Amino acid sequence: MIALFLISISPKTIVTHINGNGIADSYGNRFVLLLEPTLYTIISEIVIHVAKLKRNKTGLQDVNFILASEYSWIGALIVIFVTFIVMMWIQIN
């Protein structure tokens, strides 16, 4: 939903790469903003798969609450989510 909102307010051409000096050197269509949510979905599915494998290995697949070791994965996903939102915002401005 955030990506769709940012696409609706973005110009037709956005920055897709910024070099080491902070200068934009590559541009693309605004629908490139859909790349971040796609990557986030893939990363999230990998994390879920790894968590399920770990639960199956330890015999905790029937536990109905978040394990302590899974909170670090949730924290990492939150950091990645915020990073992607900031990246999309920088791309349209």
Summary of the structure (lengths in Angstrom):
residues: 93
radius of gyration: 17.5
end to end distance: 18.6
largest distance: 51.7
contacts: 207
relative contact order: 0.18
helix: 67%
strand: 13%
